[in-house]
């Protein structure tokens, strides 16, 4: 059974950093593109970042470009989202999602991903 588990969320002050992890079990991530999405209260789920199955292609939402970095370690079956210079508006539940795909496929559209984790809360506040 495909399972994704996010970890690394928490409370951080503005300007701080967190690293989210998305660990897969029941399947190997080697052939899956991974997307990170977030949903704040009262708002729609939005794409934050994604990485192709090969790792060669990454994309970021304009709101996080230059502050967030996505990476993958297939040996650990894990994808990471390093979040620096966090702002209060980054507060949300963060989800990772997986889609079986070609080596350079990517998407920041939530409906294009089949498998989802349960989410990790990130709160940025002083």
C-alpha positions in Angstrom: 0.0 0.0 0.0 1.3 3.4 -1.0 1.9 5.6 2.0 3.5 9.0 2.3 4.3 10.5 5.7 5.3 14.1 6.3 7.4 15.2 9.2 9.4 18.2 10.4 6.6 20.7 10.8 6.3 22.9 13.9 6.3 26.5 15.2 9.0 28.8 14.1 9.6 32.6 14.4 9.6 34.8 11.3 12.9 34.5 9.5 13.5 31.0 10.8 13.9 27.7 9.0 12.3 24.3 8.9 12.9 21.2 6.8 10.0 19.0 5.9 10.5 15.4 5.0 8.2 13.2 2.9 9.0 9.5 3.5 7.4 6.9 1.3 6.6 3.3 2.3 5.1 0.5 0.3 6.7 1.7 -2.9 9.9 3.2 -4.3 9.9 6.9 -5.1 12.4 6.4 -8.0 9.7 6.7 -10.6 7.5 9.3 -9.0 7.3 13.0 -9.2 6.7 14.6 -5.9 4.9 17.8 -5.2 4.6 19.9 -2.0 1.3 21.7 -1.5 0.0 23.8 1.4 -3.4 24.8 2.6 -4.1 27.7 5.0 -7.4 28.0 6.9 -10.1 29.3 4.6 -7.9 29.1 1.5 -7.5 26.7 -1.4 -4.7 24.2 -1.5 -1.8 25.6 -3.5 1.3 24.2 -5.1 4.5 25.1 -3.4 7.2 23.1 -5.2 7.7 19.9 -7.1 10.5 17.7 -8.3 10.6 15.3 -11.2 11.3 11.6 -10.7 14.8 12.1 -12.2 15.4 15.0 -9.8 16.5 17.1 -12.8 13.5 19.3 -12.9 12.3 21.5 -10.0 9.7 24.2 -9.9 8.6 26.7 -7.2 5.6 28.9 -6.6 6.6 32.6 -7.0 5.7 33.1 -3.3 8.5 30.8 -2.2 11.1 31.1 -5.0 14.5 31.8 -3.5 13.5 30.7 0.0 12.4 27.1 -0.4 14.5 24.3 -1.8 13.1 20.8 -2.8 15.4 17.8 -3.0 15.2 14.1 -3.1 17.2 11.2 -1.7 16.0 8.1 -3.5 18.3 5.9 -1.4 16.3 7.0 1.6 13.0 7.0 -0.3 12.5 10.5 0.9 11.9 14.0 -0.5 12.7 17.1 1.5 11.5 20.7 1.5 14.0 23.1 3.0 12.2 26.3 4.0 14.2 29.4 4.9 13.3 33.0 5.7 9.9 31.8 6.8 7.1 34.4 6.9 3.8 34.4 8.7 2.0 33.9 5.4 3.8 30.5 5.1 1.6 29.2 7.9 -0.4 26.3 6.6 -0.7 22.5 6.6 1.9 21.2 4.2 1.2 18.0 2.1 3.4 16.0 -0.1 2.0 14.1 -3.1 3.3 11.5 -5.5 2.5 10.8 -9.1 4.0 7.9 -11.2 5.5 9.8 -14.2 8.3 10.2 -16.7 11.7 11.4 -15.7 11.1 15.1 -16.4 7.3 15.4 -15.7 6.3 18.0 -13.2 3.2 19.8 -12.0 2.0 22.2 -9.3 -1.6 21.2 -9.8 -3.0 19.2 -7.0 -5.5 17.2 -9.0 -2.7 15.7 -11.1 -1.3 13.8 -8.1 -2.8 10.5 -7.0 -1.2 9.7 -3.6 -1.1 12.1 -0.7 0.3 12.3 2.8 -1.7 13.3 5.9 -0.1 16.7 6.2 2.3 18.5 8.6 1.4 21.8 10.3 3.8 24.7 9.9 3.2 27.8 11.9 5.3 31.0 11.6 4.7 33.4 14.4 6.5 35.6 16.9 
